[in-house]
Amino acid sequence: MKAVRYHSYGGSEVLVCEQVRRPVAGPGQVVLKVSGTSFNMLDVAIRAGILREMIPVAFPHIPNCDVAGVVIEVGAGVRGWNVGDAVIALLPPDVPGAAAEYVAAPAEALAAAPRTVPAADASALPLVGSTAWQALFEYAELQAGQHILINGAGGGVGGYAVQLAVRAGAVVTATSSPRSRERIRSYGAERIVDYTTTPVPHATDGQRFDVVLQLVRNSPEDTAQLAELVADGGIFVSTATPGPDHAGRGVRVRQVLVRRDAAQLAELVSRVDAGDLTVDVAERCSLTDLAAVHDRAFAGQLSGKTVLIP
């Protein structure tokens, strides 16, 4: 099979398309014919070696932890999945990933693919959808009627976070560039702040929020300014730059560490199929374009979610 691999940490030039042996299903695994895999900035951090202490990988390594595909082989001990099932999964990031024609996946990570979106596009859901859900409901404990500021609503996590927060009955203020504004508005955000014209802390007219969700990697100083927008006793949750150690005013600060949860992923799929959650894909590319996608992401040139198709 063809796969994109890298043999050492480094820049995007280490990503090479190679002919490799197709995986076989071990105990508790299935083999998927990959329909699509989506790009995440996590892939860049792992490839560059930034996370080598937290997520060490064995070389050569196949990247990409998001996958949508069809089961073609079932390993010993697997129950509930059969050849021909269309599934999605969030794969462990330290094992051979989905930037390939086929991938071995732990059966415990699988959820049935949504029926209402194209097969490849379904790969845009696992990591960012899980991150949004856990950030809002496990870390922030978001409740109906609360006011939330979502900083970075135009990104992959942000789009799902806006939709989930609105459906939960929260009042959403979202930051976005002009290119994402209408999409975020369609998700139900009550107010959209254009961060390209006015710094976010100066654009909220003194309002403070029950929850501030930080999805943008920026300086500790800028992040601390965002934390000042949390109301007394509220909560600052970040998936990116950590919040201040001592925010004061009873403000709690939490850093999101995403975990794999197949049942939670299945719940997200059910919302997609019910029309309550939109899977938005900004771009579809060939898997052979992966290095170029890494470069464009690093340069801030991606808008929304990019899906790669073998």
Backbone hydrogen bonds in HBPLUS format (Angstrom, degrees):
<---DONOR---> <-ACCEPTOR-->    atom                        ^
c    i                          cat <-CA-CA->   ^        H-A-AA   ^      H-
h    n   atom  resd res      DA  || num        DHA   H-A  angle D-A-AA Bond
n    s   type  num  typ     dist DA aas  dist angle  dist       angle   num
A0020-VAL N   A0001-MET O   2.78 MM  19  5.49 163.3  1.80 164.8 168.9     1
A0101-GLU N   A0002-LYS O   3.08 MM  99  5.95 139.6  2.25 167.0 178.7     2
A0003-ALA N   A0018-GLU O   2.92 MM  15  5.53 154.3  1.98 157.1 165.1     3
A0018-GLU N   A0003-ALA O   2.78 MM  15  5.53 167.6  1.80 167.1 167.4     4
A0004-VAL N   A0099-ALA O   2.88 MM  95  5.64 169.3  1.89 167.0 167.7     5
A0005-ARG N   A0016-VAL O   2.84 MM  11  5.51 161.7  1.87 157.2 157.8     6
A0016-VAL N   A0005-ARG O   2.86 MM  11  5.51 166.8  1.87 160.6 164.7     7
A0006-TYR N   A0061-HIS O   2.97 MM  55  5.48 141.3  2.12 139.1 150.8     8
A0061-HIS N   A0006-TYR O   2.91 MM  55  5.48 161.6  1.94 154.8 154.3     9
A0010-GLY N   A0047-ARG O   3.12 MM  37  6.39 156.0  2.18 139.6 147.0    10
A0014-VAL N   A0011-GLY O   3.09 MM   3  6.04 173.9  2.09 127.8 129.8    11
A0015-LEU N   A0012-SER O   3.10 MM   3  5.71 163.7  2.13 117.6 122.6    12
A0029-GLN N   A0026-GLY O   3.01 MM   3  5.30 149.5  2.10 140.6 136.5    13
A0028-GLY N   A0076-ALA O   2.82 MM  48  6.01 154.6  1.89 157.6 165.6    14
A0107-ALA N   A0028-GLY O   2.89 MM  79  5.82 173.1  1.89 149.9 152.1    15
A0075-GLY N   A0029-GLN O   2.77 MM  46  5.14 152.6  1.85 165.6 165.2    16
A0030-VAL N   A0105-ALA O   2.91 MM  75  5.46 154.1  1.98 154.6 163.0    17
A0105-ALA N   A0030-VAL O   2.81 MM  75  5.46 166.1  1.82 164.4 169.3    18
A0031-VAL N   A0073-GLU O   2.93 MM  42  5.05 156.7  1.99 135.9 141.3    19
A0072-ILE N   A0031-VAL O   2.86 MM  41  5.78 172.8  1.87 163.0 163.8    20
A0032-LEU N   A0103-VAL O   2.81 MM  71  5.38 168.3  1.82 158.8 161.2    21
A0103-VAL N   A0032-LEU O   3.04 MM  71  5.38 148.7  2.14 143.0 152.3    22
A0033-LYS N   A0070-VAL O   2.86 MM  37  5.26 162.8  1.89 151.0 152.4    23
A0070-VAL N   A0033-LYS O   3.06 MM  37  5.26 153.2  2.13 137.4 143.6    24
A0034-VAL N   A0101-GLU O   2.91 MM  67  5.36 155.8  1.97 132.5 139.1    25
A0035-SER N   A0068-ALA O   2.74 MM  33  5.49 157.9  1.79 139.3 145.3    26
A0036-GLY N   A0068-ALA O   3.20 MM  32  5.37 155.0  2.26 144.8 142.7    27
A0068-ALA N   A0036-GLY O   2.98 MM  32  5.37 147.0  2.09 163.9 160.3    28
A0037-THR N   A0308-LEU O   2.97 MM 271  5.34 153.7  2.04 150.3 158.7    29
A0308-LEU N   A0037-THR O   2.71 MM 271  5.34 174.6  1.71 163.5 165.5    30
A0039-PHE N   A0306-THR O   2.96 MM 267  5.70 163.6  1.99 163.4 168.0    31
A0043-ASP N   A0040-ASN O   2.89 MM   3  5.56 142.7  2.03 115.8 124.3    32
A0044-VAL N   A0041-MET O   3.04 MM   3  5.19 123.6  2.37 100.2 113.9    33
A0045-ALA N   A0041-MET O   3.14 MM   4  6.52 161.5  2.18 154.6 158.8    34
A0046-ILE N   A0042-LEU O   2.99 MM   4  6.21 158.8  2.04 154.1 159.1    35
A0047-ARG N   A0043-ASP O   3.00 MM   4  6.09 165.7  2.02 144.9 149.5    36
A0048-ALA N   A0044-VAL O   2.90 MM   4  6.00 155.3  1.96 152.5 158.7    37
A0050-ILE N   A0045-ALA O   3.02 MM   5  5.24 127.6  2.30 159.6 165.8    38
A0049-GLY N   A0046-ILE O   3.09 MM   3  5.23 150.2  2.18 103.3 112.5    39
A0052-ARG N   A0049-GLY O   3.26 MM   3  4.97 162.9  2.30 108.2 106.4    40
A0054-MET N   A0051-LEU O   3.04 MM   3  5.25 117.3  2.45 103.0 118.4    41
A0055-ILE N   A0051-LEU O   2.61 MM   4  5.52 173.9  1.61 173.8 175.6    42
A0097-GLY N   A0062-ILE O   2.68 MM  35  5.00 154.0  1.74 124.3 130.7    43
A0099-ALA N   A0063-PRO O   3.09 MM  36  5.76 142.9  2.23 171.0 160.7    44
A0098-ALA N   A0064-ASN O   2.81 MM  34  5.18 160.6  1.84 139.0 143.6    45
A0091-LEU N   A0065-CYS O   2.72 MM  26  4.61 171.6  1.72 147.7 146.8    46
A0067-VAL N   A0089-ALA O   3.17 MM  22  5.50 148.1  2.27 161.0 161.3    47
A0089-ALA N   A0067-VAL O   3.02 MM  22  5.50 146.5  2.13 151.6 153.4    48
A0069-GLY N   A0087-VAL O   2.98 MM  18  5.63 163.8  2.01 154.0 157.9    49
A0087-VAL N   A0069-GLY O   2.87 MM  18  5.63 166.6  1.88 163.0 167.6    50
A0071-VAL N   A0085-ASP O   2.89 MM  14  5.37 161.1  1.93 152.4 156.7    51
A0084-GLY N   A0071-VAL O   2.77 MM  13  5.24 166.8  1.79 143.6 146.4    52
A0078-VAL N   A0075-GLY O   3.36 MM   3  5.96 157.4  2.42 135.9 135.2    53
A0085-ASP N   A0082-ASN O   3.09 MM   3  5.80 161.1  2.12 143.8 143.8    54
A0113-ALA N   A0086-ALA O   3.00 MM  27  5.52 175.2  2.00 123.1 123.1    55
A0088-ILE N   A0111-ALA O   2.85 MM  23  5.49 153.2  1.92 159.0 166.9    56
A0111-ALA N   A0088-ILE O   2.99 MM  23  5.49 147.5  2.10 158.2 162.8    57
A0095-VAL N   A0092-PRO O   3.44 MM   3  5.95 169.2  2.45 119.1 119.2    58
A0109-ALA N   A0106-PRO O   2.96 MM   3  5.58 161.3  1.99 118.3 124.4    59
A0110-LEU N   A0107-ALA O   3.17 MM   3  5.49 166.3  2.19 113.4 117.7    60
A0122-ALA N   A0118-PRO O   3.28 MM   4  6.58 137.1  2.47 153.0 164.2    61
A0122-ALA N   A0119-ALA O   3.30 MM   3  5.56 140.5  2.47 102.2 112.1    62
A0123-SER N   A0120-ALA O   3.08 MM   3  5.87 163.2  2.11 120.1 125.0    63
A0124-ALA N   A0121-ASP O   2.93 MM   3  5.67 167.3  1.94 124.5 128.0    64
A0125-LEU N   A0122-ALA O   3.26 MM   3  5.83 159.5  2.31 118.8 119.8    65
A0129-GLY N   A0125-LEU O   2.82 MM   4  5.12 143.0  1.95 145.6 156.7    66
A0130-SER N   A0126-PRO O   3.01 MM   4  5.88 158.6  2.05 141.7 148.1    67
A0131-THR N   A0127-LEU O   2.90 MM   4  6.05 155.5  1.96 146.5 154.0    68
A0132-ALA N   A0128-VAL O   2.96 MM   4  6.12 163.9  1.99 147.5 151.0    69
A0133-TRP N   A0129-GLY O   3.02 MM   4  6.22 167.8  2.03 150.3 153.7    70
A0134-GLN N   A0130-SER O   2.95 MM   4  6.07 174.4  1.96 154.4 156.2    71
A0135-ALA N   A0131-THR O   2.91 MM   4  5.94 161.4  1.95 150.2 156.0    72
A0136-LEU N   A0132-ALA O   3.05 MM   4  6.14 163.7  2.07 150.8 154.7    73
A0137-PHE N   A0133-TRP O   2.92 MM   4  5.94 173.0  1.93 161.1 162.6    74
A0138-GLU N   A0134-GLN O   3.00 MM   4  4.90 144.8  2.13 121.6 131.3    75
A0139-TYR N   A0134-GLN O   2.97 MM   5  6.33 150.8  2.05 164.4 171.3    76
A0140-ALA N   A0135-ALA O   2.95 MM   5  6.09 148.2  2.05 143.3 153.1    77
A0142-LEU N   A0136-LEU O   2.94 MM   6  5.64 173.0  1.95 151.8 154.1    78
A0146-GLN N   A0143-GLN O   3.21 MM   3  5.82 163.1  2.24 133.8 136.4    79
A0145-GLY N   A0169-GLY O   2.83 MM  24  5.77 169.8  1.84 121.9 124.4    80
A0171-VAL N   A0146-GLN O   2.79 MM  25  6.08 167.8  1.81 158.3 162.5    81
A0210-ASP N   A0147-HIS O   2.93 MM  63  5.39 124.9  2.24 134.2 149.6    82
A0211-VAL N   A0147-HIS O   3.20 MM  64  6.55 154.5  2.27 153.9 157.1    83
A0148-ILE N   A0171-VAL O   2.94 MM  23  6.18 164.7  1.96 161.1 163.4    84
A0173-THR N   A0148-ILE O   2.90 MM  25  6.18 165.9  1.92 167.1 169.6    85
A0149-LEU N   A0211-VAL O   2.93 MM  62  6.38 155.9  1.99 152.5 158.8    86
A0213-LEU N   A0149-LEU O   2.80 MM  64  6.11 171.1  1.81 171.6 174.7    87
A0150-ILE N   A0173-THR O   2.84 MM  23  6.29 160.3  1.88 161.1 167.7    88
A0175-THR N   A0150-ILE O   3.00 MM  25  6.39 156.8  2.06 162.9 159.3    89
A0151-ASN N   A0213-LEU O   2.89 MM  62  6.10 165.8  1.91 168.2 172.8    90
A0215-LEU N   A0151-ASN O   2.96 MM  64  5.73 150.3  2.05 153.1 161.8    91
A0155-GLY N   A0152-GLY O   3.30 MM   3  5.94 167.9  2.32 117.8 121.2    92
A0153-ALA N   A0175-THR O   3.03 MM  22  5.66 137.3  2.22 148.5 160.9    93
A0159-GLY N   A0155-GLY O   3.03 MM   4  6.16 157.7  2.08 155.0 157.2    94
A0161-ALA N   A0157-VAL O   2.88 MM   4  6.09 157.0  1.93 153.6 161.4    95
A0162-VAL N   A0158-GLY O   2.91 MM   4  6.12 159.7  1.95 154.3 157.5    96
A0163-GLN N   A0159-GLY O   3.26 MM   4  6.47 168.3  2.27 144.1 147.2    97
A0164-LEU N   A0160-TYR O   2.86 MM   4  6.03 170.4  1.87 158.9 161.4    98
A0165-ALA N   A0161-ALA O   2.90 MM   4  5.90 160.0  1.94 146.9 152.9    99
A0166-VAL N   A0162-VAL O   2.97 MM   4  6.09 164.3  2.00 153.4 157.4   100
A0167-ARG N   A0163-GLN O   3.00 MM   4  6.20 164.2  2.03 149.3 153.9   101
A0168-ALA N   A0164-LEU O   2.97 MM   4  6.13 133.6  2.20 137.1 149.5   102
A0168-ALA N   A0165-ALA O   3.15 MM   3  5.00 127.4  2.45  90.7 104.8   103
A0170-ALA N   A0165-ALA O   3.05 MM   5  5.47 160.6  2.09 159.6 153.3   104
A0169-GLY N   A0166-VAL O   2.96 MM   3  5.22 158.6  2.00 108.7 115.2   105
A0190-GLU N   A0172-VAL O   2.89 MM  18  5.53 131.8  2.12 139.4 153.4   106
A0191-ARG N   A0172-VAL O   3.28 MM  19  6.70 155.8  2.34 150.3 153.6   107
A0174-ALA N   A0191-ARG O   2.87 MM  17  6.29 163.0  1.90 157.1 159.9   108
A0193-VAL N   A0174-ALA O   2.74 MM  19  6.10 160.6  1.78 154.4 161.4   109
A0176-SER N   A0193-VAL O   2.92 MM  17  6.17 157.1  1.97 162.6 163.8   110
A0180-SER N   A0177-SER O   3.10 MM   3  5.69 151.9  2.18 117.5 124.9   111
A0181-ARG N   A0178-PRO O   3.29 MM   3  5.02 151.1  2.38  96.8 105.2   112
A0184-ILE N   A0180-SER O   3.04 MM   4  6.23 165.8  2.06 163.5 167.5   113
A0185-ARG N   A0181-ARG O   2.88 MM   4  6.11 154.5  1.94 150.5 158.7   114
A0186-SER N   A0182-GLU O   2.92 MM   4  6.11 149.7  2.02 142.8 150.4   115
A0187-TYR N   A0184-ILE O   3.11 MM   3  5.15 138.4  2.29  96.6 108.4   116
A0188-GLY N   A0185-ARG O   3.01 MM   3  5.43 159.5  2.06 110.7 117.3   117
A0197-THR N   A0194-ASP O   3.26 MM   3  5.95 165.6  2.28 117.5 121.4   118
A0198-THR N   A0194-ASP O   3.41 MM   4  6.66 157.7  2.46 151.7 158.0   119
A0202-HIS N   A0199-PRO O   2.89 MM   3  5.49 141.9  2.04 118.2 129.4   120
A0203-ALA N   A0200-VAL O   2.98 MM   3  5.05 154.7  2.04 108.9 117.1   121
A0207-GLN N   A0204-THR O   2.97 MM   3  5.54 165.9  1.99 122.6 126.1   122
A0209-PHE N   A0229-LEU O   2.80 MM  20  6.21 153.7  1.87 154.4 162.7   123
A0231-ALA N   A0209-PHE O   2.73 MM  22  5.17 169.4  1.74 137.9 138.1   124
A0235-ILE N   A0210-ASP O   3.06 MM  25  6.48 158.1  2.11 151.4 156.7   125
A0212-VAL N   A0235-ILE O   3.11 MM  23  6.60 154.5  2.18 156.2 162.6   126
A0237-VAL N   A0212-VAL O   2.94 MM  25  6.26 167.9  1.95 167.6 171.7   127
A0214-GLN N   A0237-VAL O   2.78 MM  23  6.14 165.3  1.81 160.6 165.0   128
A0239-THR N   A0214-GLN O   2.99 MM  25  6.36 162.2  2.02 175.6 175.7   129
A0223-THR N   A0219-SER O   2.97 MM   4  6.23 160.5  2.00 154.2 160.3   130
A0224-ALA N   A0220-PRO O   2.89 MM   4  6.04 151.6  1.97 142.8 150.1   131
A0225-GLN N   A0221-GLU O   3.09 MM   4  6.40 147.3  2.20 142.7 151.2   132
A0226-LEU N   A0222-ASP O   3.07 MM   4  6.45 148.6  2.17 144.0 152.2   133
A0227-ALA N   A0223-THR O   2.98 MM   4  6.34 151.5  2.07 146.9 155.0   134
A0228-GLU N   A0224-ALA O   3.19 MM   4  6.51 130.6  2.45 136.2 148.2   135
A0228-GLU N   A0225-GLN O   3.13 MM   3  5.16 134.7  2.35  94.3 106.7   136
A0229-LEU N   A0226-LEU O   2.85 MM   3  5.37 156.9  1.91 113.5 121.3   137
A0230-VAL N   A0227-ALA O   3.16 MM   3  5.56 167.1  2.18 112.2 115.5   138
A0234-GLY N   A0231-ALA O   2.84 MM   3  5.18 155.2  1.90 140.5 138.5   139
A0233-GLY N   A0249-ARG O   2.97 MM  16  6.34 138.9  2.14 143.6 155.0   140
A0252-ARG N   A0234-GLY O   2.97 MM  18  6.40 164.0  2.00 154.9 154.5   141
A0236-PHE N   A0252-ARG O   2.74 MM  16  6.11 164.2  1.77 163.9 168.6   142
A0254-ARG N   A0236-PHE O   2.88 MM  18  6.32 160.6  1.91 163.5 168.3   143
A0238-SER N   A0254-ARG O   3.02 MM  16  6.51 155.2  2.09 157.5 165.4   144
A0256-VAL N   A0238-SER O   2.86 MM  18  6.03 171.6  1.87 162.0 163.5   145
A0251-VAL N   A0248-GLY O   2.96 MM   3  5.81 170.8  1.97 128.7 131.6   146
A0265-LEU N   A0261-ASP O   2.98 MM   4  6.27 153.3  2.05 148.7 157.0   147
A0266-ALA N   A0262-ALA O   2.86 MM   4  6.11 151.1  1.95 145.4 153.2   148
A0267-GLU N   A0263-ALA O   3.05 MM   4  6.37 143.2  2.19 139.1 148.8   149
A0268-LEU N   A0264-GLN O   3.05 MM   4  6.44 151.6  2.13 146.5 153.6   150
A0269-VAL N   A0265-LEU O   2.97 MM   4  6.29 155.9  2.03 148.6 155.3   151
A0270-SER N   A0266-ALA O   2.96 MM   4  6.23 153.9  2.03 144.5 151.2   152
A0271-ARG N   A0267-GLU O   3.12 MM   4  6.42 146.4  2.24 143.0 151.4   153
A0272-VAL N   A0268-LEU O   3.00 MM   4  6.36 148.5  2.10 146.4 155.5   154
A0273-ASP N   A0269-VAL O   2.94 MM   4  6.27 166.5  1.96 159.6 161.5   155
A0274-ALA N   A0270-SER O   2.98 MM   4  6.08 133.1  2.21 133.8 146.3   156
A0276-ASP N   A0271-ARG O   2.83 MM   5  5.04 141.0  1.98 161.9 160.3   157
A0275-GLY N   A0272-VAL O   3.03 MM   3  5.23 156.4  2.08 106.2 113.7   158
A0282-ALA N   A0305-LYS O   2.81 MM  23  5.25 138.2  1.99 135.3 149.0   159
A0283-GLU N   A0305-LYS O   3.29 MM  22  6.67 148.7  2.39 155.4 154.6   160
A0307-VAL N   A0283-GLU O   2.91 MM  24  6.29 165.3  1.93 160.0 161.8   161
A0285-CYS N   A0307-VAL O   2.83 MM  22  6.26 159.7  1.87 160.3 167.3   162
A0309-ILE N   A0285-CYS O   2.84 MM  24  6.24 155.3  1.90 155.9 163.2   163
A0289-ASP N   A0286-SER O   2.86 MM   3  5.47 163.9  1.88 119.8 125.2   164
A0287-LEU N   A0309-ILE O   3.06 MM  22  5.26 145.6  2.19 129.0 123.7   165
A0290-LEU N   A0287-LEU O   3.12 MM   3  5.51 154.8  2.18 121.6 121.3   166
A0293-VAL N   A0289-ASP O   3.00 MM   4  6.30 151.7  2.08 153.9 163.0   167
A0294-HIS N   A0290-LEU O   2.95 MM   4  6.30 155.1  2.01 154.3 160.6   168
A0295-ASP N   A0291-ALA O   3.06 MM   4  6.41 156.9  2.12 147.9 153.7   169
A0296-ARG N   A0292-ALA O   2.94 MM   4  6.19 161.2  1.97 150.4 155.3   170
A0297-ALA N   A0293-VAL O   2.88 MM   4  6.01 153.9  1.94 149.6 156.9   171
A0298-PHE N   A0294-HIS O   3.00 MM   4  6.19 161.3  2.04 149.3 154.0   172
A0299-ALA N   A0295-ASP O   3.05 MM   4  6.27 141.7  2.21 141.0 151.5   173
A0301-GLN N   A0296-ARG O   2.77 MM   5  5.04 167.1  1.79 160.7 156.1   174
A0300-GLY N   A0297-ALA O   2.97 MM   3  5.03 159.1  2.02 105.3 111.4   175
